[in-house]
Amino acid sequence: MSFDVQNDTILPVDHFDLRLDPLPHPFENENLAAIEEHWRYESAANPALFDGRVVLLSQLSYRQRRFEGRCHEVRFATFLLWRRLRPVATARHIYAHAMLVTGDGALLAIRMGGHTANAGKVYFAAGSFEPAVDFKDGRADFDHNMTREVLEETGFDLSAMAAERRLQALSREDGTVVFRRFFLDESAEAAAEKVRAHIARDPDPEIEEPVIIRSAETMPKRIAPHMPPLIEWHFANPPRL
């Protein structure tokens, strides 16, 4: 197991080959009792949590704008214990972000609902990779994950939007976020109003509200730790379609 990736630097990505290993993740195998104990604590504190299936990395490398990695299906309960213990030498998280750029140049993020595992946190609409739906022939489909999560949480359909061709990635000590810019025609306020209407129609919304970010100098309260470098990168690098 190894993570041969430069941390804390946004890297251009021409190809990302993330494979799903059918074997159990060693972190899960080695911590079964602790996972159960921690899950009892977390689910008692928040009964809305669901112990679904997500993935954790066991290997990731970056060479010549190419990522190669291996991940394993784990319980959400396993992910929660990993999150409490992180950084863990044998395991890291990986997730994808669609960076929504509005017609007037702002960024559109979301604040997570109070019943979720990330209550109150601000980041771009996203969700963990689900082994049953976000992998094709054993390989992660980043665009499918982004499209599915953004549609569920905001009502916007990424497949109908212009987007940058290239992916970007930011690795930190505990994980890697892969992202791509997508472009809305609407102004920030008009886009946010559409998200509010989507939330009002959803009987069980995951998000609390849309969050407009107009500059790197005005970070929202409770912004997720990985977000400031992405926001700073966006405003320092004008989009190119």
N, C-alpha and C positions, 0 to 999 in steps of 0.2 A: 504494500500500500504506500502510495506516495502522492504528494501534491507539489508538482514542479511548476509553479505559476508565480509570477511576480505579483506581490500584493500591493494594494493602495495605488495602482496605476490603471487608468482606463486604456484598454488594449483593443485595437481593431481586430475584427474576426471575419475572415473570408470563409471559414468552414468550421463547423462544430459537430463532432462525432461523439455523442454521448450514448453509450450502450447500457442496456439493462441486464445486469448479471442475475441469473436465476438463483444463485446461491444466497443464503441469508447473509446479512451484513454482520461482520464480527462484533460490532458495537452492540447490536441487539442480542446476539447469542450470549455475550458475556455479561449482560446486565438485565436478565429476565426478571429477577426478583425486584430489583430497583425500579424497573419500568412499571411493574404492577403497583408497587407502593406509591410511586409518584403519580401514576394515573388516578389512583383512588383519591389522592389529595387534590389534584387538578379538577377532576370531574365533580368532586364534592363542592369545590369553590365555584365551579361554573358548570352546572348540569347541561347547558346547551352544547358543550363540546362533543364532537363525534370522533370516535376512534376509527377513522378510515385508513386508507393506504396511501402513503406518500413515498418519496425516495430520499436516500442519503448517499452522498458520494463516498467512494473508497479510493478513487484515483483520479487525478486530473493533471494534464500537462499542456503547455503552450509552446509551439514552435512555428515560426514563420507564418504568423497570423492564422494558425490552425490549432484548435483545441481538440484534445482527445481525452475521454474520460469514461469511467465506469461507475455505475450506481446500482443500488439494491433496493428492492421493495421492503418497506418497514411499516410498522404501525405508527399512527399519528402519536400514540402514547410514547413510542420510542423517540420520535422527533422532539417531543416536549421535554423528555429527560435530557436528550442531547443539548437542547437549547439552554437548559438550566446549568449544565456542566461545561459548556463551550468556553474556550476552544478544546476540542478533543483531537488528539493526534491522528486517529484512524478514521475520522468521519468529518465531512463538511456538508453544508447545505448547498443546493443550487436552485435558482428560480429565475424567472424571466419577467421583464417589464416592457410593456408598450408605453413609450413616453409620448403622451398626447400633447401636440403643439397646436394651439388655437390660432385662428385666423389673424389675431392681433399680436401674436408672438409670445403669449404666455404659455405656461405649462398647466395642465389640468391633472391634479392628483385627487386622492380620496382620503377620508378619515374613516377608519374601521369602526364598526358598531361595538357597543358595549358588551355584547354577548359573545364576541369572538375571542380567539386566543391572542389577538393583537389589539385589544380594545383601545380606542383613542389614538392609535398610531397613524401617522400620515405617510403615505407612499403612493406610487402609481398603482392603479388597479391591477391586481395580480393574485395568483394562488399557487400553491405547491404543485409540482408535477404529480399527476395521478397515473399509476402504472397501467390501469385498464383503458385509459382514453388518450393519453398524451404521448404514447409510443407507437411507432409503426415499424413492424419487422424488427423489433428490439432496439430501435433507435429513437431518441427523443425528438419530438416535433415541436420546436420552439414556437413557431408561428401559430400552430394549432392551440397550444396552451395559452398564448397571449390572446388570441381571438376569442377563445371560450371564456376566459376569465373577464375580459373587458366587457363582453356582451352581457354576461351574467350580472356584473356589478354596476355597470353604467348605462347599458342599453345601446352603446355605440358598436357598430360592426366594422372591425378593422379591415375586413375583406373589401369594403367599399371605399377605403381611404388610400390616398397616395402615401407612400412610405419610402424611407431611405433603403437602399439595397443592402448596405453593410450593417451587420450586427456590431455591437460594442460589448465589452465585458469589463467588469470591475471585480477583482478578487480581494477579499479581506481574510483575516486570520481564520474566520469561521465559515466562509462560504463565498460563492460567486454569483453575481447577478449579471444576466445577459439581457441586453436591451436594444431596442430599435425605435427610431422616431417615426411617428405617424402624424398626419396633418389633417386637422379639422378645418372646414370652411368657416365655421361659426366663430364669433368673438368669444372671449373667455366667459363673459357673463351669460351669453346665449347658450353656450355649451353647458355651463354649470346649471342653468335652469332646466335643460333637458335631463340632466342627471337627477336633479331633485324630483322631476316628474316621474322618472323611472323608479326611484326609491319609493315614491308614494304609491305606485302601482304594485310593487312587489310585496306579497304577504309576509315574507321573511327576509328582508334585506340584510346583506352582510355589511353594508357601509352606512355610515351615519350622515355624511354630507360630502359634496365636492369641495375641493380646496384649490384655489387659483394661486399660482406662483408667478409673479411678474418680474422678479429679478433674483440674482444670487445673494443680494444683500438683505432680503426680507424672507427669511425662512419661517415657515409656520411653526406654531407651538407643537410639541410632541412629534416632531418629524423623526422618522426612522434613521438610525445612525448611518446607514449606507447611502442615504439620499443626498446630502449636501454635495459630495463629489460629482454626482450625476447632474445635479442642477447647475453647479459651477461650470462643468464641461459644456452643457448645452448653451449657456449664455456666452461662453467664450468661443464657441464654434458654430457659426451661422449654418443653418441646415442647407444641405445640398441634395436635391432630389435626383 
